[in-house]
Amino acid sequence: MTWDEFSSLLCGLGAESPLVRIVRIRSEKDRDVLKHFTKEQHKIRNDWLKRKRSSCSADLKTIEERDALLKQIADMFRTKER
């Protein structure tokens, strides 16, 4: 499926479609709105935030591993003072 086709399908979704509702729940930041979420809505949002956090920490670990590798490579090419 092309991006254009996918985008047009998303644009055709109604405001109360399940996907749109879930996206709205996941992206809500207003504390007053969050206070009135049901248990199910909190679970949807918390599961999403947890998954998002674990993804970010995996990216951070990858960045740290990359930096360590680059440092090792740079050290191999440094000339030692004699």
C-alpha positions as CSV (number, residue, x, y, z in Angstrom):
1,M,0.0,0.0,0.0
2,T,1.4,3.4,-0.9
3,W,1.6,6.3,1.6
4,D,-1.0,8.3,-0.5
5,E,-3.5,5.4,-0.3
6,F,-2.8,4.9,3.4
7,S,-3.2,8.7,4.1
8,S,-6.5,8.8,2.2
9,L,-7.9,5.9,4.2
10,L,-6.9,7.6,7.5
11,C,-8.5,10.9,6.4
12,G,-11.7,9.0,5.7
13,L,-12.0,7.8,9.3
14,G,-14.8,9.3,11.4
15,A,-14.2,11.3,14.5
16,E,-15.6,8.5,16.6
17,S,-13.9,5.6,15.0
18,P,-12.0,3.2,17.3
19,L,-8.6,4.3,15.9
20,V,-9.3,8.0,16.3
21,R,-10.5,7.4,19.9
22,I,-7.4,5.5,20.9
23,V,-5.1,8.1,19.3
24,R,-7.0,10.8,21.2
25,I,-6.6,8.9,24.5
26,R,-2.9,8.3,23.9
27,S,-2.2,11.9,23.1
28,E,-4.2,13.6,25.8
29,K,-2.2,15.9,28.1
30,D,-4.9,18.0,29.8
31,R,-4.9,17.1,33.5
32,D,-8.6,17.9,33.9
33,V,-9.5,15.6,31.0
34,L,-7.2,12.9,32.4
35,K,-9.0,13.1,35.8
36,H,-12.2,12.0,34.1
37,F,-10.8,9.1,32.2
38,T,-12.2,5.6,32.8
39,K,-10.0,2.8,34.0
40,E,-9.9,1.4,30.5
41,Q,-8.8,4.8,29.1
42,H,-6.1,5.1,31.7
43,K,-4.9,1.6,30.8
44,I,-4.7,2.4,27.1
45,R,-2.8,5.6,27.8
46,N,-0.5,4.1,30.4
47,D,0.3,1.0,28.2
48,W,1.2,3.4,25.4
49,L,3.4,5.6,27.5
50,K,5.2,2.6,28.9
51,R,5.9,1.2,25.5
52,K,7.0,4.7,24.3
53,R,9.4,5.0,27.2
54,S,10.9,1.5,26.7
55,S,11.4,2.4,23.1
56,C,13.2,5.6,24.0
57,S,15.5,3.8,26.5
58,A,16.3,1.3,23.8
59,D,17.3,4.1,21.5
60,L,19.4,5.7,24.3
61,K,21.2,2.4,24.9
62,T,21.9,2.1,21.1
63,I,23.2,5.7,21.1
64,E,25.5,4.9,24.1
65,E,26.7,1.7,22.4
66,R,27.4,3.7,19.2
67,D,29.3,6.4,21.0
68,A,31.4,3.7,22.8
69,L,32.2,2.1,19.5
70,L,33.1,5.4,17.8
71,K,35.4,6.2,20.8
72,Q,37.2,2.8,20.4
73,I,37.7,3.4,16.6
74,A,39.0,6.9,17.3
75,D,41.4,5.5,19.9
76,M,42.8,3.0,17.3
77,F,43.8,5.9,15.0
78,R,45.2,8.2,17.6
79,T,49.0,8.4,17.7
80,K,50.5,7.9,21.1
81,E,52.9,10.6,22.3
82,R,56.4,9.1,22.7
